[in-house]
Structure formats: structure tokens, C-alpha cells
């Protein structure tokens, strides 16, 4: 008689839309760190990620009492490897989902957290890029930096776009809209710290920016809050580092509540950017335009571009009149990092599209924020 592999049963249920847990020895190792044999036996009776499982269902499927089930699930819930609302429990995909909640909560042992970080770092380097390339998965879209409106230029009349500014395009609109803000360390850069590969762009502390009702809830639970002035200073620090303000890829309220500040060396959505020129990010409506006269060719924009979309055309003419910086438009995500950090204000932003992102972005039945809550 073949022995039941409860971890494999769970793995197959960690699928949500295009997200899945690959059948790989690293994933099996990860699941065994997350859950004991007893916990895995019970979790194997859960519904898939899209459907909550009630205590009644679990009691009927296992023959255990509701209290016994609650006791077994205390540790997974405390570590946030599963979620719970009332008497309903839910499995989560590996990322986004367990990854963010596990490292925000950090309720496991230091030894386990280090092991989990090493496996996730491996998956981010070896699995996530291929997933993005093969599925064209789009998790985020960038919000333009604080000073972006000052750098906008009028649309060329030959472009079939309207010169209108959408509130969902600028980071400052989030700060204008809400009064309460909190931050949490970047989980992607945190696993870099755990694995001895710290980010050279920014520390984990320049992490996720949370606003509005979610921030208020976090503050009530003890998280240190920020006012508008403190929020602006925090955002300025992320921009100075060259981080991309990534929010949910739609125009729902979710897109103004949670902003990831992303680097391209650790962020799951940008990690394949420079090597594959493929990212899990929908481009903004804007592209950078270089003012040749003001540009000193210092290459700061080239170094800070998270996609590697900016190039330096070296001169051939004796007077260097043919030397310039330029952007490959098909690679650019329009994040505005280059315009924000240019020391000579030689880069402006030009509207080239009219995308309004009306559709609510979901993985299966769940929104991005539902996977993080």
C-alpha cells in the first residue's frame, strides 16, 4: 500500500490563477519547514487556495473535534503560513501569500527563518523569472515619484493621447488622500539579509508603504504610524535610493493602500528585468525624454534604471557632438526613477498612453491585498 504524501497533496492545492508551487525538492523542503507531519495531515484536508475551509468541514473529513483542529492549527496560523477569518481557514500560494505574511510576522525560529529565506531566494532567482517570462504575469504597475508632476511635458499633438493626469499614476496622490501611514520591511530584501546577499540599492527598512484603513488597523495593533510629513520623508528616501513605487496593477482602492518600493536585484516582480527584459509590471503611461543640452552624461540614470533600459551612446565625432543618453522604449516601464534622481533635471516625462487600469486585478478569486491580509 502506497504511503500518502500529505505534503504533495498540499503542494497541488497551492495554486491560484497563474501562481503555483512547482514540484521541486526545494519546495518540498520548504513545506516541511512550514508544517509538521501532524499539521500537514490536517492541511491536506483543506480546500484549494481559492476556497476557505470551515471547522465543520475539517471535523467531518478528519474525525477530529473542532477543538483538536484549532489546537493543531494554532502554530501555522501564528506563523502566518495559513490565514483565518472567523471559523474559516485558507491555504495561501507560496508567493504572493505565505512569503509576505511569514516574513512580516516572523514568528518562527531564527533557524527556520534563515532556511526559509534561503529557499525563497533560490526560487526568486530560478523559478520566478521563468514564470514571468512564460506567463507574462503582471503583478504591479509603477506610481511616478513625488516630483514627477514638475517634470511632465506637454503631449506632442501627433500622439493619440489626452493630456490628463490620473490620480492612480502618482505616489503623491496617496499621501494627499490619506492621513495614516505605516511601513513594513521589504520581505524581498530581508531574505537577502538572511542569506548573506544584502541589497546594495537599499536596506529592508526602506520597504512597503501602507496607507489608509489598512494603516489605521496596523496602528491600532501597535505598529508605529507616520503623519503626512513623515510619509513624504520616507518616500523621498526610497526615491533617492532609486526604488520603484510598485502598486497593484489596477485602478481599485487596493492600488492606493499598499505600495512596494522595489529594487531589481531582490524584488520578485523586477528580478528578471536586466537579464530577460521581462518584468511582472505593467508600464505606466509615461516615458522619459532626455534634454540633450542639460544632460552631462553622468550615467546616474543608466546605473539606477531598474530595467536596464537606458544606454550611453559613445561619441565618434571629434567634438563629441554625437554623444547622448537614450532609452529603449520597448523595455521601459515608465517608473520615473531616472527623472527623479537626475542631478541636472535633464530628464522629463512624456505621456504616451491612455491606459486607465479599470479592471480589478485578481489571482483566481483573490486580490493581491487579500493574499497579504
N, C-alpha and C positions, 0 to 999 in steps of 0.2 A: 504493500500500500504506500503510495507516494505521500510524503510529508507535506503538509500545507505550508506554503511560504507566505506568511501574512505580510511581510514587507513588500513582496512583489504585488500582492493584491492591492496594498495601499498605493504603491507607485503608479499602478494603472489608473487609479482614481484621481491622481493629482494632475488632471488635465482640465484646462479651461480655455475654450476657444483655441487659438494657436499655441497656447502655453502648454508645456508638458514636461514631465520628469523623464529624461532619457534612460533607457535600460543600460546602465553602465556601472562598473564596480564602485566608482566614486559616489554615485547616487545611492547605491545600496549601503555603503559605509555611512553616508550622511544620515539616512533614515534610521540606522541602528544607533547612531549617536542621539538622535532626537527622541527615540522611543524605545522603552524596554520591551522585552518579549511579551509581557503581560499587557502593556499598553497597545502594542501592535496587534495583538489578537483581538482586542476590543475595537481598535480603529479600523481594522479590516472589515468590520460590520457597518461602517459609516457609508452614507451615500457619497456620490462623487462631489467634487468641489462646488458644483453649481447648486447643489441641493442640501439644505440643512438636515440634520438627523436629530429626531426628538429622543428624549429619555425613554419614552414609551416604546418607540421602535427598537432601540437598543436592548431594552429589557426583553422584548418579545424574541429578538434574534439570538440573544445570548443566554437567556435564562437567569441572568443576574438581577439582583434587586436594583432599584434606582439609586439607593444609597451606595451600593457597591460600585456602580458605574461612576457616580460622582467622585468617589474616592480615587478610583483608578485614573480619572481624567484631570485630577487636581494639578498634577505636575505638568502635563502637556499644556494645560491652559495657562498656568503660571509662567511657563517659558514662552508662551505665545506661538507654539507650533500647531495649535488649533485655535479657533475662535468660538465664542459662546455668546448667545443672546437669549436671555431667559433660560428655558429648558432645551434650547436647540443648539447643537454643536455643529461646526462646519470644518471640513478639511480645507486647506489652502494650497495653491500651487507653490512650487519652490521659490519662484520669483516672477513678478512681484507677488508678495504674500508673506510666506514664512520668513524669507530673508529679512525684509524690513522690520517685521514685528519682533523677530527673535533678537536682532541686534539693537533695536530701540529699547526693548525690555531688559535684556542682558541679565536674566535670572538663572542661567545655567552656570556650571562651574567654569573657572578660568581655563582649565584644561580642555573642556569640551568646546568652549567658545573659540579657542585657538584652532582646534581640529576642524570645527565647522567653517571658520574663516578660510582655512587652507583649501578646503574642498570648494567653497564658493568662488574663491579666487581662481581656482583651476577651471571651474565651469564658466566663469566670466571670460577667461582667455580662450577657451577651447570649444565651448558649446554655444554661448550667446551670440558670438559673431556669425556663426553659420546659420543660426535660427533667424537672425535679422536679414541676412543675405537671401536665404531661401524663401522666407515667408513675406518679406517686405513689411515686417512688423513695425508699426508706428505707435510708440507709447506716448511721446511728448510733442510739444511744439514750443519754440523759444519765445519768451517775452523780451522785448527790447529794453536796454538799460535805462537807468534813471535820466540821463541827459539826452536820450535819443530824440525827443521832440525838437530839441535845439539843432539837431543835425539833419533834419529832414529837408529834402529839396523838392521843388515842385515837379510834378509828373510831366514828362515830355508828352505833348499832345498826341504824338504818334502812337503812344501806348493806349490800349483799350482798357484803361483802369480809371477809377474815380479817385479824386484826391480827398478821401475821407479817412478819418482816424477812428479806428475801432478800439474800444476800451480794453478788449481782450488781448491787445497787442503789446501793451506797455506795463512794465513792472510797477511804475508809479501809480497806476490806477488801482492796484490792490491796496497800496498804502493809503491812498485817498479814500477808498471805500470803507475801510475797517479801522477800528480803534485798538484792537487787541492782537498781539503777535507773540509767537514763541519760535524758538529754533530747536532742532534736534541734530545731533552729529550726523554727518553723511555716512550711511552704512557702507557704501562702496569704498570710501577712503578708509573707513575704520578697519575693514578686513585687510586692507593694505598694511595698516599699522600692525595688526596681529601677525601677519605673515612675513614681516621684515621687508615689505615693499612699499614704504610710505610714499604718498603722493608728493611730487616735487612742485606741484602747482599751488596746493592749498591744504591746510590741515583739516581733519574731520570736523572740527568745530565750526568751520565756515560751511555748514551743512544745509539741511532742509529748512525752509521758511514757511511757517504756518500762520494763517490769518483767520479772522472772523470767528464764527461759532466754534470751530474745532480748537482754535487757540484759547478761547474762553473756557472751554471744557478742560483743556490741559492745565490752565492756570488754576482752576478750581481744585484740580487733583494735585497741585503742588508745584507745577512747572513754573520757572521764573518767566514772567511776562516782560514785554517791551512796549513802550509807547511809540508814537509815530517817529519822533526824533531818533530814538534808539534803533528803530527798524531801518530808517534811512541810512544810518551809520553802518549798520550790519550789511546792508545791500551794497553800499559803496565799497566795503572791504572785499566782498565777493567779486565785484567788478574789477577792482584793482588787480586781483589775482588772475583775472581772465576767465572766470567761471561763467557758464551758460545758465541763464534762468529758464529752466525747463518746467512747463506745467502740463496738465492733462491735455491731450490733443483733441479738445472740443471747445464749445462755447458755453458749456453748462456752468453752474455756480461752482462745481468742483474745481474748475480750472483757475479759480481765483482764491482757493483756500489752501492749496498745497503747491509749493514751488521747490523743485530740486535745483541746487546750484552745482552744476556738473563740470567735471574735468573729462578729458578724453582718454586718460590712462587708467581710470578705475570705474567710471560710470558705465553701467551695463548698456545704456542706450547709445553711448558715444564711443565705446571701446574699440569698435571696428572701423572707426572713422578714417584714420590716416592710412591704415593698411588696405582696407577694402573700399573706401569712399562710399560706404553704406552705413546709415545710421537709423536708429529707431526713433527718428524725429521728423515731423512734418515741417517743411520750411516756413518761415514767416513770409509776410507779403513784401519784404524789403530786401534790397541788395546794396552792398557798399559800393560807393563811387569814389575814386581817388582824384584829388585835386593835384595834378602834376606839379604845379608851381609851388605849393606849400609842402609837398612831400619831400623829406630828406633821405628817403630810402634807408631808414634806420633799422628796418626789418622787425620792429617790435610786433607789428601786426602779423607778420609771417610766423613769428615764434609763438604768438598767443592764439592764432586761429585754431580752434579745436578740431576742425575738419582737415586742415592742411590744404585749404582751398586757395591760399594766397601765395603768389610766386614773385620772384625778383627777376625781371628781365635785365640781364647784364649788358652793358653797352659794347658796341663795336666801333661807333664813331669816335674820332679823336676828342671831340668836345663833350662826349658822353650825352649828347642830345637824345639818344635813343634808349636811355636808361629809365626804367619805370617799374613800379609795383602794379600787379594786376591780380584780379580774382577770376577763377574758373567758375562761372555762374552755375554750371550743372552740378557742382559739388557743394556750393554754398548753402547753408541753412538759414541765412539771414538773421543770425543771433545778435548782431551788433557789437560783439566783443571788440572787433578791430576799431570801430568808430569810437567806442568808449575809452579805449586805452591809448589812442594815438596822441602823442605829446604835442603835435603841431596842428591838431584839428584839421588834418588833411583828408579825412575820410567822412563822407556824408552818406545818408541813407536815402535810397530812392525806391518809391513804391512801384512794384512791377506786377502785382497780382491783386485780385479782389476776393481772396478766399476768406469766408466768414466763419468756417468751422461750426456749422449749425448742429451737426449730428452729435449725439451723446455717445462718447466712446465707451465701449464695454468689452470685457473678456467673457464670453459666454453670456451669462445673465448679470455679471457683476461689474461695477465701475471700478476704476483704479483706486479711488478712495475707500470703497467697501473692502478691498483687499488689504488695506492698511489699518483699518479700524477694528 
